[in-house]
Amino acid sequence: MTAFDPRVTPARPDLAAAHLRAEVEAARYVEGRLQRIAEPVVDLRKAPDLSLGIETQALHGEGFVVYEEDEGWAWGQCERDGYVGYVAASSLAPAGAAPTHRVRVLRTHVYPAANMKTAPLMALTFGALVAVAGLDGAWARTRLGFVHAAHLEPLEARAADAVSIAEMFSGVPYLWGGRSSQGLDCSGLAQTALRAAGIEAPRDSDMLAALGEALPLDTAMAHLQRGDLVFWKGHVGIMRDARMLLHANAHHMMVVSEPLDEARARIAANGGGEMTAARRAG
């Protein structure tokens, strides 16, 4: 049978999604059950073990197709980008009403009433999804509570510029596997920015390296422009212009903007190798 990327294929030796019956071998096949992320940010792990690092994160309102629940863990697939893994079963809720809006600012609060002086119930990060039931003045009424309506946008909205979205995250801490305003990694930043601009970007840097149009490395440095992606082994950044690189990185442990030449020299000096690719995503 065909080999599939386990990161985005809901299949294990003992269990696989029913739609993969003819494509992968498993002891049994099950139909998935769509649920939604009920917490602001939820960690997804490769195995049901809290001591493991996180592979990626799911944000409030995003769909998660569950194939198995066992001992407090749900194994399934993120509807947003297909990533597969384990999340806490308690972080999920029935699918309910489909989301209508997403958070368009770095972070916003949810209040129990249409009043900013009440104690917030939670904070939602950029990209979190909510179902708006109506408006109360400047406030959007949701199942969770009230959100300032200007902090939301309809799901069909698209940013004119992916880089402007990435720039919003400047100074946000680096977090391996993260993709929220609380912390994110290099590919989480690139994916978030590209998707906000309507470009269907996958999760990891090696996946992103197949996106868009390849720029020949021998001439790329002379032709880079705003929005281009540049890659090293296991790392990706997005160009603010022909010279400045914006990336979440473990050297600064945050999202920073710096001259590409400086980043290249430091990465090479620290054993990270030379740039491996440059892509024009869209």
N, C-alpha and C positions, 0 to 999 in steps of 0.2 A: 504493500500500500504506500501511497505518497507520504513523504515526510512533511510535517507541518511545524511551524514555529510554535513551541509550547506556550510562549507568552500570550498568544492571541488565538489559541485553539483549545476549546473546552473539552479536553480529553485526557484521561488518565488510564492506566492499564485496567483499572477496575470499573471505570465509569466514563461515559462520554455523552455529549449532546446527541439527541436522537437524529438531528439533521446530518450528523457525521457517520451514520451507520454504514454507509457504503464506502467510506473513505478512511476510517481509522479502526483499529482493532481494540475492543474493550470487552470486559466481562458482561456489562449491561449498558443500555442506552436509555436516557430519560429525556422527557420534554422539560424545557426550562420554564420557570415561573417568574414573570417580571415583577420586581419590587423596586422601591425607590430609596435612595439614601436619605435617612431621616435626621442625621446629625450634620453639623456645619461642614466638617471634614472627616473623612474616614480613611484609615490606612488599609491598604491591601497588601497581603503577604503571600509569599510563595508556598508556605505551609502553615498549618494552624498552630503557630508558636509565637507568642509575644516577644520572645527573646530575639527573633529574627528581625533584620532591618526591613524597611518597607520597600516594596517594588514600585508602587505608585499610590495615588490617592484618588478617591471619588468625592465629589462635592454634593452638597445638599440638593436634592431634587433629581439628581441624575439616575437613570435607570440601571438596574443591576439584575441580570438574569440568573436566578438561583437554580442550580442543578442538584445540590445536596445541602442539607443542614444536619450537623452532628456536633454534640457537646458544645454548643454555644457558638459554633462557627458556620458560616455559609460559604460554600464554594460555588463560584460562578464567574460571570463575564460582565465587564463594564459595557454598558450600551454605547457609551460615548466613543470609545476607541478600540473596543474589543479586547482589552487586557483581561487576563484570567488570573484568579487567585482567591484567597480567603479573606473575608471580612467578618467582623463580629456580627452575629445574627441579630443582636439587639440594636444594631445601627440601621436596620432596614425596616421599612413599613410597607403595607399594601400599596400598589401602584396608585390607586385613587385618581384624582383629577390630573390630567396632563398639565405639565408646566406651560405657562404662557409667556413668562418673562425671565430674564437673567439679570444678575447684578452687574452693573457696568462700571462701578467704582471699585477701588482697591478693597474696601471693606465697608459694610453698612450694618447698622443695628436693627434688630427687630424689637418692637415695643408692644406691650399689652394693650395700649390704647393709642389713639392718634394724638399723642402728646409727647414731645421730646423730654419732658421733665419726669416721666415715669421711668422706673428701673428697667433697663433693657433685658430682654429674655435671652438673647444670644447675638452673636455677630456672624454675618455671612460674608464670604470672600468673593472676589471677582469671579464671575462665571457660575456662581451658584444659581440654581433654578427654583422658581416659585410659581405657583398658580395664583394669579390676581383675580379676586372675586368682585372687586369694585373699588371705587375711590371714595375717600372721605377727605375732601379738601386736597391738601398736598400729600396725603398719605394713601398708599395702596394697601388694601385689606387682603390678607392672605390667611391660609390655614394656621400659620405659625403666629400671626399677629400683624402689626402694622409696620410697613417699611416706607421710608421716604420715597415717593414715587419718582422723583428725579434721579434716584440711584438705580433705577431699573430701566430696562429696554426690552422691547418685544424680541422674541426668539429669532425672528427673521432679520433683525438689524445686523449690519455688518460694519466694522470699523473700516475707514478709508485707508488706514495705514497700519500695518502690523507692528511696525517699529514704535509707533506712539503708544501702543498697548504695552510692549515690552518695557518702554521707558517708565511707565507707571510703577514698575516693580523695582526701580533703582533703590538700593539699600536694604531690600528684603533679604533676610538671612538665607544662606545656602542650606538646603536640606535634601539629602539623598532620597530620591523617590518622591519628593514634594512637588505639589503643583497648586499651591494656594498662596495667599498674601501672608501667611504665617511662615512660609518657607518653601523653597522650590529648588530644583536642580536645573542643570543646563538645558536638558531636553524638555523639562516641564515648562520652562520659560518660553522656549521657541515654540512648542506646541500650543501653549495658551495664546500667544500673540498671533500666530498664523491662523488658528481656528477662529479667533475673534474677527479676523478679516475675511472669513469665509473660505479659507484654504484647509481642506481636510488633512490635517497633519497627524501622523502616528506618534506614538509615545516616546520611543527611545532614539538616541542619536544615530545608531546604525540604520534604523528605519527611516529617519529623516533624510539620511544621506542618499536616498533613492528618489527624493521629492524634486519635482521641477526639472530645470535644465542644468546640466553640468557645465561649469566654466573650466576650461583647460587650465590646469595649475600653473603651467609655464607662463601664461599671460594673465591669469586671474588678478594678480595684485595690481595690474595697471587698469583694470576695468571694473573693479568692485564698486557697487553702488548701494544706496540705502535699501535695506531689506534682504540683501544677499546673506546666505548662510555659509559659514566657514567651519570646517571640521578638523579635528584631530582624532586619534584613536580614542573612543569613549568620551568625546567632548564636542560640543557645538556652541557656536555663538552667532549673533545676528549683527550685521553691520548697521551703524547709525548713518554713516556716510562712507566715502571711499577710504577713510583712514581710521575711524573710531569703531571699536568693537564693544558691544554690550553683551555681557554673559554672566550667568550665575556660576561661580567657580569656587573651588575648595581652597585656593590660595588666599583670597580675600574673605572667604566664608560669607559671601553676600553677592548680590547682583551689582556689578560695577560697569562703568564705561572707561575704557582705556585705549591708547593707541594700539592698533593691531600689531605693529612691529614690536612693541614692548612685550605684548602677550606672547607672541611667537618666540621671542628670545628667551623669555622666562620658562615657558613650557618646555622648550627644547633643553634648556640648562637643567631643569628638574627631572629629566628623563621621560617627558611626555611625547617626545618625537616631534617630527615636522607636521605641518598641515597636510592633511590627507585628501581634502576635497573642498570645492566651493560650488554652491548651487544657487541658482536663481529660482526661488520658490514660486513666484507668480507675478 
